[in-house]
Amino acid sequence: MEYRLWLTRTRRSVYSSALAKYKTGLAALLCIGVLAGVSLFLLKPASLTDLSQGHNAATAGLNLHWAKGDMIVLVRHVERCDHSTAPCLSGTDGITVRGKDVAQQVGLQFHTLGLERTDIYSSPVTRAAQTSTFMFNYASANEEWLSNCRQNIVRDALQHKVKDRNLILVTHSECISQFEKDIKLPASGTPGYGSALFVTVDENAPLPHALGFIDANDWSKVLRN
């Protein structure tokens, strides 16, 4: 009888010990999972800010940075004719008639910000050159780096940025997406026609800092706020 009781107690002790180790291991795994989740959340890049929403433009200091001349803006060309059923402005390699109207309206918004201390470059591809013409009454001739932009878009943009002067680059969706990737922004999808990505340049920082974007039809919200 005593031997059985001893054996029973021994088994219970072994089971209790094993259960305790299991619970301890499970608790450790749960802690590791929680810490990993928190780490991933903290390390996840913040999504690109829509500057037209609420007071985002004011909070980001859009007007302040523009006044200081430390901004680079990448603007996507407006609606391309060969991807639309809308009437073409001229040839099929250019923009649509309604795209021209959008370009002119966006140009007026940039004039409201002020273009006195601003350098403007555009891709030589017809749709980008036409966009720049209707936005800013100017189009570059030989800026191939704004169309062939897969490798060095950030480096090339910084080389064209003059201290205390803003820089506007009229380019293509793939160039803007590449720029976002190179400055470690999360994937944000294809930028809309005529949309603008605003970044600031600090000579003490290795990469430009993204303030956010404004879609072509949302400028009135920015100016209103």
Residue pairs with C-beta under 8 A, 6 or more apart in sequence:
44 186
45 184
45 185
45 186
46 186
47 186
47 188
48 180
48 185
48 186
48 188
48 197
48 210
48 212
48 213
49 56
49 60
49 210
49 211
49 212
49 213
50 56
50 212
50 213
50 214
50 215
50 218
51 57
51 60
51 62
51 198
51 211
51 212
51 213
51 214
51 222
52 214
52 215
52 218
52 219
52 221
52 222
53 221
54 225
55 225
56 212
57 63
57 212
57 214
57 222
57 225
58 225
60 198
60 211
60 212
61 211
62 198
62 211
62 222
63 113
65 71
65 198
65 200
65 211
66 113
66 114
66 166
67 114
68 164
69 117
69 163
69 164
69 165
69 166
70 164
70 166
70 200
70 201
70 202
71 166
71 167
71 198
71 199
71 200
71 201
71 211
72 157
72 158
72 161
72 166
72 167
72 168
72 169
72 198
72 199
72 200
72 201
72 208
73 166
73 167
73 168
73 169
73 196
73 197
73 198
73 199
74 157
74 169
74 171
74 175
74 176
74 179
74 196
74 197
74 199
75 106
75 131
75 135
75 168
75 169
75 170
75 171
75 194
75 195
75 196
75 197
76 171
76 172
76 173
76 176
76 191
76 192
76 193
76 194
76 195
76 196
77 95
77 99
77 123
77 125
77 127
77 128
77 130
77 131
77 170
77 171
77 172
77 193
77 194
78 95
78 96
78 99
78 100
78 102
78 103
78 106
78 127
78 131
78 134
78 193
78 194
78 216
79 86
79 95
79 96
79 98
79 99
79 102
79 193
79 194
80 94
80 95
80 96
80 99
80 127
80 193
81 88
81 89
81 91
81 92
81 93
81 94
81 95
81 96
81 99
81 127
82 92
82 93
84 96
86 96
86 97
86 98
86 99
87 96
87 97
87 98
88 94
88 95
88 96
88 97
89 95
89 96
89 97
89 99
89 100
89 130
90 130
91 126
93 125
93 126
93 127
94 126
94 127
94 130
95 103
95 127
95 130
95 131
99 131
99 193
99 194
100 130
100 134
102 193
102 194
102 216
102 217
103 130
103 131
103 134
103 135
103 194
104 134
104 135
105 216
105 219
106 135
106 194
106 196
106 216
106 219
107 134
107 135
107 136
107 137
109 219
109 222
109 223
110 118
110 135
110 136
110 168
112 223
115 136
117 164
117 165
117 166
118 165
118 166
118 167
118 168
119 160
119 162
119 165
119 166
119 167
119 168
120 132
120 136
120 138
120 140
120 167
120 168
120 169
120 170
121 140
121 143
121 146
121 160
121 167
121 168
121 169
121 170
122 128
122 129
122 131
122 132
122 138
122 139
122 140
122 143
122 146
122 169
122 170
122 171
123 129
123 140
123 143
123 146
123 147
123 170
123 171
123 172
123 175
124 140
124 141
124 142
124 143
124 144
124 146
124 147
125 147
125 172
128 139
128 146
128 147
128 170
128 171
128 172
129 139
129 140
130 139
131 170
131 194
132 138
132 139
132 140
132 170
133 139
135 170
136 168
136 170
139 170
140 146
145 152
145 153
145 156
146 169
146 170
146 171
146 172
146 175
147 171
147 172
147 175
149 156
149 171
149 172
149 174
149 175
149 178
149 179
150 174
150 178
153 175
153 178
153 179
153 182
154 179
154 182
154 183
154 207
154 208
157 167
157 169
157 179
157 208
158 201
158 208
160 167
160 169
161 167
161 201
163 203
169 175
173 190
173 191
176 191
176 197
177 187
177 190
177 191
179 197
179 199
180 187
180 188
180 197
180 210
181 187
182 207
183 199
183 207
183 208
183 209
183 210
184 207
185 210
188 213
191 197
191 213
192 215
192 216
193 216
194 215
194 216
195 213
195 214
195 215
195 216
196 213
196 214
197 210
197 212
197 213
198 210
198 211
198 212
198 213
198 214
199 208
199 209
199 210
199 211
200 208
200 209
200 211
201 208
201 209
202 209
214 222
